[in-house]
Amino acid sequence: MQVYKRYVDVILRHHKNGEVQPLYVCWDDGLNYKIEKIIGKARRASPAGGCGIRFACMIHGQQRNLYLEKDKWFIETCKP
């Protein structure tokens, strides 16, 4: 299965200690998906290319990988 990067907007909480916590992933069509749970957080490379801080998340009942790559967010997807 080919994996692609899809850049997305993210609504997040920026804590006073500098930590960031993503809350919602926002698609271009105006839909916002709540991040139900963050399973893990670690610096990782993506099979789609690029690297950054990977947030393994539960979104809409599915585990998805959301990355903070420098100052942009992307999610791994099966569709380009």
Number of C-alpha atoms within 10 A of each C-alpha: 4 10 15 17 20 16 18 16 14 20 16 12 13 11 9 7 6 8 8 12 15 19 18 18 20 16 14 9 6 7 10 15 15 15 20 15 16 18 12 10 14 11 13 13 14 19 12 15 10 12 15 19 18 22 22 17 20 16 18 12 10 10 15 19 21 27 27 19 16 9 6 12 20 21 20 20 15 11 9 9
